[in-house]
Amino acid sequence: MVYKILTVILLSSFEIYVSIATGIAFKLSPHVICISTLIGGIAGVFVAAFLGKQIRAFISKFRKPKPPKLASNKDKLMQKLWAKYGVVGVGFVGTFILGAPASIGIGYGFGVEPKLLINWCLLAVCIRCVAYSYFFDFLVNLF
């Protein structure tokens, strides 16, 4: 039982959908899945926020530098979204769509202050974990 819960916690620090599906496959109760995904999601936010620069520096040691390119349509779109929604769009909406580590990485790319980004990501992780845990349990029990 403990290994199942630890597996759900570990998976939820990266991707919540996989962790919820794993918890359902392990036949854990929705309350245990919710608490486990909350713990893992919050841990994932803090790991990505505080170790993000070190991880980026480590990866950049092994990458070849790319030549500068012209601004593409995707770059212009990202700039428009950033200008329109700001930290809330990256932290809150980005966490719902991509996940907390990815949205924190994007936020660092835009130069967002980590404190603001962490607050919005934590709020989104809490809402996301509670909503998805009980919603997916409802769907499983529906059929």
C-alpha atoms as an extended CHARMM CRD file, in Angstrom:
* protein
*
       143  EXT
         1         1  MET       CA              0.0000000000        0.0000000000        0.0000000000  PROA      1               0.0000000000
         2         2  VAL       CA              2.7940000000        2.4070000000        0.8830000000  PROA      2               0.0000000000
         3         3  TYR       CA              4.6150000000        1.7000000000       -2.3820000000  PROA      3               0.0000000000
         4         4  LYS       CA              1.4600000000        2.3870000000       -4.3470000000  PROA      4               0.0000000000
         5         5  ILE       CA              0.9970000000        5.7370000000       -2.6400000000  PROA      5               0.0000000000
         6         6  LEU       CA              4.6620000000        6.6550000000       -3.1400000000  PROA      6               0.0000000000
         7         7  THR       CA              4.3600000000        5.7690000000       -6.8170000000  PROA      7               0.0000000000
         8         8  VAL       CA              1.3780000000        8.0970000000       -7.1850000000  PROA      8               0.0000000000
         9         9  ILE       CA              3.2600000000       10.8740000000       -5.3640000000  PROA      9               0.0000000000
        10        10  LEU       CA              6.3230000000       10.4750000000       -7.5600000000  PROA      10              0.0000000000
        11        11  LEU       CA              4.3240000000       10.4150000000      -10.7780000000  PROA      11              0.0000000000
        12        12  SER       CA              2.2600000000       13.4460000000       -9.8260000000  PROA      12              0.0000000000
        13        13  SER       CA              5.3550000000       15.5840000000       -9.4290000000  PROA      13              0.0000000000
        14        14  PHE       CA              5.7800000000       15.2450000000      -13.2040000000  PROA      14              0.0000000000
        15        15  GLU       CA              2.3510000000       14.5770000000      -14.6600000000  PROA      15              0.0000000000
        16        16  ILE       CA             -0.9430000000       14.4440000000      -12.8010000000  PROA      16              0.0000000000
        17        17  TYR       CA             -2.9880000000       12.5530000000      -15.3780000000  PROA      17              0.0000000000
        18        18  VAL       CA             -0.6760000000        9.5630000000      -15.2340000000  PROA      18              0.0000000000
        19        19  SER       CA             -0.6220000000        9.5830000000      -11.4510000000  PROA      19              0.0000000000
        20        20  ILE       CA             -4.4040000000        9.6540000000      -11.1590000000  PROA      20              0.0000000000
        21        21  ALA       CA             -4.7600000000        6.8220000000      -13.6630000000  PROA      21              0.0000000000
        22        22  THR       CA             -2.1340000000        4.8590000000      -11.7320000000  PROA      22              0.0000000000
        23        23  GLY       CA             -3.9570000000        5.4610000000       -8.4590000000  PROA      23              0.0000000000
        24        24  ILE       CA             -7.2050000000        4.2560000000      -10.0000000000  PROA      24              0.0000000000
        25        25  ALA       CA             -5.4290000000        1.1930000000      -11.4090000000  PROA      25              0.0000000000
        26        26  PHE       CA             -4.0120000000        0.4800000000       -7.9400000000  PROA      26              0.0000000000
        27        27  LYS       CA             -7.6120000000        0.7140000000       -6.6140000000  PROA      27              0.0000000000
        28        28  LEU       CA             -6.7870000000        3.4860000000       -4.1500000000  PROA      28              0.0000000000
        29        29  SER       CA             -9.6110000000        5.5740000000       -2.7570000000  PROA      29              0.0000000000
        30        30  PRO       CA            -10.1710000000        8.9900000000       -4.3520000000  PROA      30              0.0000000000
        31        31  HSD       CA             -9.2420000000       10.6900000000       -1.0750000000  PROA      31              0.0000000000
        32        32  VAL       CA             -5.8400000000        8.9620000000       -1.0130000000  PROA      32              0.0000000000
        33        33  ILE       CA             -5.3070000000        9.7730000000       -4.6900000000  PROA      33              0.0000000000
        34        34  CYS       CA             -6.2060000000       13.4220000000       -4.0810000000  PROA      34              0.0000000000
        35        35  ILE       CA             -3.8540000000       13.8140000000       -1.1220000000  PROA      35              0.0000000000
        36        36  SER       CA             -1.0520000000       11.9420000000       -2.8890000000  PROA      36              0.0000000000
        37        37  THR       CA             -1.3310000000       14.0400000000       -6.0270000000  PROA      37              0.0000000000
        38        38  LEU       CA             -1.4120000000       17.2160000000       -3.9340000000  PROA      38              0.0000000000
        39        39  ILE       CA              1.7990000000       16.2370000000       -2.1510000000  PROA      39              0.0000000000
        40        40  GLY       CA              3.5360000000       15.2550000000       -5.3770000000  PROA      40              0.0000000000
        41        41  GLY       CA              2.2880000000       18.2720000000       -7.3050000000  PROA      41              0.0000000000
        42        42  ILE       CA              3.4180000000       20.7200000000       -4.6450000000  PROA      42              0.0000000000
        43        43  ALA       CA              6.7940000000       18.9960000000       -4.4580000000  PROA      43              0.0000000000
        44        44  GLY       CA              7.0810000000       19.2000000000       -8.2450000000  PROA      44              0.0000000000
        45        45  VAL       CA              6.4320000000       22.9400000000       -8.1860000000  PROA      45              0.0000000000
        46        46  PHE       CA              9.1390000000       23.5680000000       -5.6170000000  PROA      46              0.0000000000
        47        47  VAL       CA             11.6760000000       21.2820000000       -7.3090000000  PROA      47              0.0000000000
        48        48  ALA       CA             11.0830000000       22.9550000000      -10.6660000000  PROA      48              0.0000000000
        49        49  ALA       CA             11.1550000000       26.4420000000       -9.1530000000  PROA      49              0.0000000000
        50        50  PHE       CA             14.2560000000       26.1320000000       -7.0200000000  PROA      50              0.0000000000
        51        51  LEU       CA             16.3040000000       23.7650000000       -9.1460000000  PROA      51              0.0000000000
        52        52  GLY       CA             15.1390000000       25.0720000000      -12.5330000000  PROA      52              0.0000000000
        53        53  LYS       CA             18.1780000000       27.2310000000      -13.1930000000  PROA      53              0.0000000000
        54        54  GLN       CA             20.6020000000       24.4900000000      -12.1590000000  PROA      54              0.0000000000
        55        55  ILE       CA             18.8420000000       21.9200000000      -14.3460000000  PROA      55              0.0000000000
        56        56  ARG       CA             18.8740000000       24.3420000000      -17.2730000000  PROA      56              0.0000000000
        57        57  ALA       CA             22.5980000000       25.0010000000      -16.8100000000  PROA      57              0.0000000000
        58        58  PHE       CA             23.3330000000       21.2620000000      -16.6090000000  PROA      58              0.0000000000
        59        59  ILE       CA             21.4070000000       20.5310000000      -19.8130000000  PROA      59              0.0000000000
        60        60  SER       CA             22.9470000000       23.4590000000      -21.6550000000  PROA      60              0.0000000000
        61        61  LYS       CA             26.4260000000       21.9850000000      -21.0760000000  PROA      61              0.0000000000
        62        62  PHE       CA             25.5580000000       19.0970000000      -23.3690000000  PROA      62              0.0000000000
        63        63  ARG       CA             23.6620000000       20.9910000000      -26.0550000000  PROA      63              0.0000000000
        64        64  LYS       CA             25.2190000000       22.5570000000      -29.0870000000  PROA      64              0.0000000000
        65        65  PRO       CA             24.5030000000       26.2710000000      -29.3900000000  PROA      65              0.0000000000
        66        66  LYS       CA             21.8890000000       26.9920000000      -32.0200000000  PROA      66              0.0000000000
        67        67  PRO       CA             22.3330000000       29.8300000000      -34.4750000000  PROA      67              0.0000000000
        68        68  PRO       CA             19.9210000000       32.7180000000      -33.9460000000  PROA      68              0.0000000000
        69        69  LYS       CA             16.8030000000       32.4470000000      -36.0560000000  PROA      69              0.0000000000
        70        70  LEU       CA             14.2630000000       34.8890000000      -37.3130000000  PROA      70              0.0000000000
        71        71  ALA       CA             11.1400000000       35.4010000000      -35.2430000000  PROA      71              0.0000000000
        72        72  SER       CA              8.5570000000       32.8370000000      -36.3170000000  PROA      72              0.0000000000
        73        73  ASN       CA              4.7920000000       33.0240000000      -36.0250000000  PROA      73              0.0000000000
        74        74  LYS       CA              4.9200000000       30.8230000000      -32.8940000000  PROA      74              0.0000000000
        75        75  ASP       CA              7.2940000000       33.2590000000      -31.1970000000  PROA      75              0.0000000000
        76        76  LYS       CA              5.0070000000       36.1420000000      -32.0350000000  PROA      76              0.0000000000
        77        77  LEU       CA              2.0090000000       34.2170000000      -30.6840000000  PROA      77              0.0000000000
        78        78  MET       CA              3.7790000000       33.4490000000      -27.4080000000  PROA      78              0.0000000000
        79        79  GLN       CA              4.7280000000       37.1000000000      -27.0390000000  PROA      79              0.0000000000
        80        80  LYS       CA              1.1130000000       38.1450000000      -27.6090000000  PROA      80              0.0000000000
        81        81  LEU       CA             -0.1590000000       35.6460000000      -25.0480000000  PROA      81              0.0000000000
        82        82  TRP       CA              2.4540000000       36.7800000000      -22.5650000000  PROA      82              0.0000000000
        83        83  ALA       CA              1.5490000000       40.4230000000      -23.1180000000  PROA      83              0.0000000000
        84        84  LYS       CA             -2.1710000000       39.7090000000      -22.7420000000  PROA      84              0.0000000000
        85        85  TYR       CA             -2.2740000000       37.3030000000      -19.7620000000  PROA      85              0.0000000000
        86        86  GLY       CA              1.0920000000       37.7000000000      -18.0370000000  PROA      86              0.0000000000
        87        87  VAL       CA              1.9690000000       35.6770000000      -14.9550000000  PROA      87              0.0000000000
        88        88  VAL       CA             -1.5700000000       34.3800000000      -14.4900000000  PROA      88              0.0000000000
        89        89  GLY       CA             -1.5920000000       32.8900000000      -17.9670000000  PROA      89              0.0000000000
        90        90  VAL       CA              1.7680000000       31.2010000000      -17.5520000000  PROA      90              0.0000000000
        91        91  GLY       CA              1.3480000000       30.1110000000      -13.9350000000  PROA      91              0.0000000000
        92        92  PHE       CA             -2.3080000000       29.2090000000      -13.6640000000  PROA      92              0.0000000000
        93        93  VAL       CA             -3.4640000000       28.3140000000      -17.1610000000  PROA      93              0.0000000000
        94        94  GLY       CA             -0.1060000000       26.8220000000      -18.1300000000  PROA      94              0.0000000000
        95        95  THR       CA             -0.2480000000       24.4890000000      -15.1440000000  PROA      95              0.0000000000
        96        96  PHE       CA             -3.6660000000       23.2290000000      -16.1830000000  PROA      96              0.0000000000
        97        97  ILE       CA             -2.6030000000       22.6640000000      -19.7870000000  PROA      97              0.0000000000
        98        98  LEU       CA              1.0460000000       21.6160000000      -19.5880000000  PROA      98              0.0000000000
        99        99  GLY       CA              1.8070000000       20.9490000000      -15.9560000000  PROA      99              0.0000000000
       100       100  ALA       CA              3.6500000000       22.8850000000      -13.2950000000  PROA      100             0.0000000000
       101       101  PRO       CA              7.2780000000       22.0840000000      -14.2310000000  PROA      101             0.0000000000
       102       102  ALA       CA              6.6990000000       23.0610000000      -17.8620000000  PROA      102             0.0000000000
       103       103  SER       CA              4.9040000000       26.2900000000      -17.0040000000  PROA      103             0.0000000000
       104       104  ILE       CA              7.6380000000       27.2320000000      -14.5500000000  PROA      104             0.0000000000
       105       105  GLY       CA             10.2130000000       26.6260000000      -17.2810000000  PROA      105             0.0000000000
       106       106  ILE       CA              8.2740000000       28.8340000000      -19.6760000000  PROA      106             0.0000000000
       107       107  GLY       CA              7.9310000000       31.4820000000      -16.9770000000  PROA      107             0.0000000000
       108       108  TYR       CA             11.6840000000       31.4680000000      -16.3890000000  PROA      108             0.0000000000
       109       109  GLY       CA             12.1170000000       31.9170000000      -20.1300000000  PROA      109             0.0000000000
       110       110  PHE       CA             10.0070000000       35.0660000000      -19.9780000000  PROA      110             0.0000000000
       111       111  GLY       CA             11.8810000000       36.3100000000      -16.9080000000  PROA      111             0.0000000000
       112       112  VAL       CA              9.0230000000       36.0580000000      -14.4120000000  PROA      112             0.0000000000
       113       113  GLU       CA              9.7960000000       36.5610000000      -10.7380000000  PROA      113             0.0000000000
       114       114  PRO       CA              9.7620000000       33.0460000000       -9.1950000000  PROA      114             0.0000000000
       115       115  LYS       CA              7.6890000000       34.1060000000       -6.1770000000  PROA      115             0.0000000000
       116       116  LEU       CA              4.7060000000       35.1580000000       -8.3030000000  PROA      116             0.0000000000
       117       117  LEU       CA              4.9930000000       32.1280000000      -10.5090000000  PROA      117             0.0000000000
       118       118  ILE       CA              5.1130000000       29.7330000000       -7.5500000000  PROA      118             0.0000000000
       119       119  ASN       CA              1.9640000000       31.2420000000       -6.0340000000  PROA      119             0.0000000000
       120       120  TRP       CA             -0.0770000000       30.8560000000       -9.2360000000  PROA      120             0.0000000000
       121       121  CYS       CA              1.2920000000       27.3690000000       -9.9120000000  PROA      121             0.0000000000
       122       122  LEU       CA              0.4960000000       26.1990000000       -6.3740000000  PROA      122             0.0000000000
       123       123  LEU       CA             -3.0530000000       27.5000000000       -6.6500000000  PROA      123             0.0000000000
       124       124  ALA       CA             -3.5160000000       25.7490000000       -9.9840000000  PROA      124             0.0000000000
       125       125  VAL       CA             -1.9840000000       22.5000000000       -8.6940000000  PROA      125             0.0000000000
       126       126  CYS       CA             -4.3390000000       22.4340000000       -5.6950000000  PROA      126             0.0000000000
       127       127  ILE       CA             -7.4480000000       23.0770000000       -7.7880000000  PROA      127             0.0000000000
       128       128  ARG       CA             -6.3040000000       20.6760000000      -10.4930000000  PROA      128             0.0000000000
       129       129  CYS       CA             -5.5260000000       17.8090000000       -8.1180000000  PROA      129             0.0000000000
       130       130  VAL       CA             -8.8120000000       18.0230000000       -6.2510000000  PROA      130             0.0000000000
       131       131  ALA       CA            -10.9460000000       18.4850000000       -9.3530000000  PROA      131             0.0000000000
       132       132  TYR       CA             -9.3070000000       15.8100000000      -11.4840000000  PROA      132             0.0000000000
       133       133  SER       CA             -9.0330000000       13.2090000000       -8.7250000000  PROA      133             0.0000000000
       134       134  TYR       CA            -12.7210000000       13.2370000000       -7.9490000000  PROA      134             0.0000000000
       135       135  PHE       CA            -13.8020000000       13.7770000000      -11.5500000000  PROA      135             0.0000000000
       136       136  PHE       CA            -11.8790000000       10.7590000000      -12.8470000000  PROA      136             0.0000000000
       137       137  ASP       CA            -13.1390000000        8.6550000000       -9.9470000000  PROA      137             0.0000000000
       138       138  PHE       CA            -16.6680000000        9.7140000000      -10.8650000000  PROA      138             0.0000000000
       139       139  LEU       CA            -16.0600000000        8.7060000000      -14.4880000000  PROA      139             0.0000000000
       140       140  VAL       CA            -14.7080000000        5.2970000000      -13.4990000000  PROA      140             0.0000000000
       141       141  ASN       CA            -17.6610000000        4.6350000000      -11.2100000000  PROA      141             0.0000000000
       142       142  LEU       CA            -20.0730000000        5.8800000000      -13.8580000000  PROA      142             0.0000000000
       143       143  PHE       CA            -19.3440000000        2.8890000000      -16.0540000000  PROA      143             0.0000000000
